[in-house]
Structures are given as C-alpha cells and as structure tokens.
C-alpha cells in the first residue's frame, strides 16, 4: 500500500473546476442556440402566414375590382376563397405565436432553475424576440385586413 499523500490532488481539483466551468458555459450557449432555433421556427410560421394573408387579400381585391368593373358577374366564390386564405393565415400565425410564447416561457423557467442550481452561469441576456414582435405586428395587420374584407371598413378598404 502506498500511504504517500496525493500531490496531484490540487491540480485534479483545478481541472475539475475548469471542466465544470466549461460544461456550464456550453450548457448556457445551448440555451442561446435553442432560443435562436425557436425564433427560426417562428420565422417559418411568419413566412407561411404572410403568404396566405397576402394571397388571400390579393385574390379578394382583384376579383372585387373585376366585379366592380363588370368584367365578372359574381366575385363571391373568389372573395370567400380570399377570406378563407386570410383567416387561415391569421389562425396559423396566432397558433405559432402561442406555441412560441409558451415554449420560451418554459425555456426561461428552466434556465432560471439551472442558474439557481449553479449548473449554468446565465451571464448573457435572454432578450425579447424581435421575431415575436414582427409576428405580432403581422397578426395585427392580418386582423385589420380581414375586418376590411368582411365589413368593408378600415385602412385596407
């Protein structure tokens, strides 16, 4: 048996501290990557919703103008199709925003919990998503568009 003191114990402890610090930093960075991934998912929802709202509004407007110019007898079917596209875009965007917000709230809660437990440093900010702000603005524009289409009032009429 070797009863000699372990002279490498302080360096092993230092190495363990460095490893733990690096692990905490990597975990913290993974939160940032996850946040950015959630933003990219919301951007995909925005692109699809914007396409649906834009196409729907355009179809509605074109056939309404053709009807007013008496080029077509009835624009009801095309108008209803345009309204349906806009409503689908608004619904998809609202669900995407709801999912994004609930996911980010849970991610922030988990991050705070891990910071409290000392598993991550949490030194970097966890900013409000600019993508979420844009999504909310688009949702507002979509709601104005559908109100304009259905009731014939508003900024898009």
C-alpha positions, 0 to 999 in steps of 0.5 A: 500500500502506498500511504504517500499523500496525493500531490496531484490532488490540487491540480485534479481539483483545478481541472475539475473546476475548469471542466465544470466551468466549461460544461456550464458555459456550453450548457448556457450557449445551448440555451442561446442556440435553442432560443435562436432555433425557436425564433427560426421556427417562428420565422417559418410560421411568419413566412407561411402566414404572410403568404396566405394573408397576402394571397388571400387579400390579393385574390379578394381585391382583384376579383372585387375590382373585376366585379366592380368593373363588370368584367365578372358577374359574381366575385363571391366564390373568389372573395370567400376563397380570399377570406378563407386564405386570410383567416387561415393565415391569421389562425396559423400565425396566432397558433405559432405565436402561442406555441412560441410564447409558451415554449420560451416561457418554459425555456426561461423557467428552466434556465432560471432553475439551472442558474439557481442550481449553479449548473449554468452561469446565465451571464448573457441576456435572454432578450425579447424576440424581435421575431415575436414582435414582427409576428405580432405586428403581422397578426395585427395587420392580418386582423385589420385586413380581414375586418376590411374584407368582411365589413368593408371598413378600415385602412385596407378598404 
